[in-house]
Amino acid sequence: MTTERLTRAGAELADEVGFDQVTLSALARRFDVQVASLYAHVRNSGDLRTRIALLALDEMAVRAADALAGRAGRDALAALGGVYRDYAREHPGRWVAAQLRLDPDTAAASAGGRHAELTRAILRGYHLDEPDQTHAVRLLGSVFHGYVSLELGGGFSHSAPDVEQSWTRVLDALDALLRNWPAP
């Protein structure tokens, strides 16, 4: 048993039963060991949850970097948003884990900064200067995370038009907004 193996098992458990249900007790049952034996690898449930969040952020950053290579403009927006949507569908518990609030030092050392850098790379094609670039990073994060969370939660499943049509229109609107960013 290693910390990495426990973290991965916790992430799998999160995807199966939900991030809120991940506890040291549940993980110990998965390995058929006593909870006390896990303390050699993780400090507590909070430590485990943080490690799962860090794993999820890293996995998404790797996917995003791969998806964005060679892309710009609307194509890059669609690629980044698609990474988040696909990841959330494939790993719903990890998606929730990635939203976990981290302490400042942990956040600074996490892949969260890579997400912001990747988003800023997209925005270079829209020629935004500071502080507008930071505003745009926050806007894209809010839209992508909000849309994906609502979609994952079934918020769009009971009405027309189809969610794919809405997603396409959202991307079109973001692209148009970024190309015509309002002056302060």
N, C-alpha and C positions, 0 to 999 in steps of 0.2 A: 504494500500500500504506500502510495506517495501522495504528496499534496496535489500534484498535477492530476493524478488518477482520481482523487476525491473530487477535485474541482470539475473535471469532465463528467464524472458520474452525477454530481450535483446539477450540472447543466442539463444532462439528459433527463434527470428527474424533473427539473423545472419545465422542460418541454412536454413531459408526459402529464404532470399533475398541476402545473402552474408554479410560478416563482414564489408566490406567497406560501406555498405548501412545503417548500424546501427547508428542512430542519436537520440538525445533526441526528436526531432520532430516526427520521425517515431514511437518511443516508446509511446509518448503522444497520438498519433492517435490510437494506439493499445488499450490504456486504456480509450480513449475518455475523456481526460483531457487536460488542458492547460500545455504547456511546463514548465511554472513557478512552477507548483505544484510538478514537479519532483525534483526541486532543494532542497527540504527538505530531499531528500534521496541520491542524487548523486550531486557532485560538477559541473560536466559538461560532455560533450560527451567523453572526454578523460578519465575521472574517470569511466564512464560506460564501456568503451572499456577495460580498465585495469581490471575491476571486471569480465568481461566476460572471459578475458584471464586467470585470476586466477582460475575461475571456471573450465575452460577447462583443465588447467594443473592439477588441483586436481582430476577431474573425470578420466583423463587418468592415473594418478599415482595410484589411487585405483584399476582400472582395471589391470594395469600392475602388481601390487603387488599380486593380486589374481591369475593372469595368470602364474606368475613365481614360485609360491609356489611349492616346491618339484622338480623343473626342473633344469637341468644343461646343459652345452654345447650347441650343435646345437639345441636341443629341447627348451632351454631357449631363444636362439636367435630368433627362429621361434615364440615363444610365445610373446616376446616383440614386434617384428615387426608386428605380427598379431594384437596385441592390437592397434597399431598406424593405421594400414590399416583399421581395422573395425571401429575405432572411426572416422576416416576421412570420411568414406562412410556414416556412420550414422549421423554425425554432421559436415558437411563440413564447415560451418561458424565458429563453435567453433575450428575446426582444424586450420583454418587460424588465429583465435584469439590467439591460443596457441603460435603462432610464433611472437606475438607482442613483440617488444623490451620494456623491463621494466627497470625502474630506478634501480640502484644497491640495494637500501634498500628494494624495493618491490620484486625484484627478489630473494634476500636472504631470504625473509619471505615466498616465494611462494613454491609450490610443485615442482618447477623446480629442486631443490636440491634432492628431492626424486627420480626424474627420473635418475639423475646422480648416486645416491646411488644404485638404482636397476640395472643400467647398470654395475656398478662396481661389484655388487654381481655376475652377470653373468661372468664377467671377472676373478673372483677369480678361477674359474675352469680352466682357461687357464694359470694360474700362471704367470701373468705379473706384474712386479714391476714398480714403478714410475721411470721416467716419461712416460714410455710406456703405462701404464694403462690409463693415461689421454689422450694420443694420440689415444688409442683404443676407449675410450668413445666418443671422437670427431668424429672418423671415423664412428662408428655405428650410432651416431646421424645424421651425414651427409648422410649416405647411406639410413637409414630408412626414414628420413624426405624428402630427395630428391626423392626417389622412390615413396613414397606415394603422394607427391605433383605433380609429373609428371603424375602418374596414375590418380589421381583425376582430373587433368586438361585435360585428354584425350590424353596425349602425347604418350601413347603406344597402342592406340586403332586402329591404322590404319596399323599395320604391324604384320607379323608373326615373331617369334612364339608367342603362347599365353602368356599373362602376368603372369599366374600362373606358367608356365614353367620357365620363366625368374626369377620370385620371388624365386622359389626353387633353381635355379642355383646361385642366389645372396647369399642366405643363405648358400649353400654349400661352395661357395668361401670365405665368411666371416669366416665360421668355419675353413676352411683349413688355411686361413691367420692367424687367432688367435692361432691355434695350432702350427704354424710355424712362429711365429712373428720374423721378421728379427732383428739381433743384430745391435746395433748402430755402 
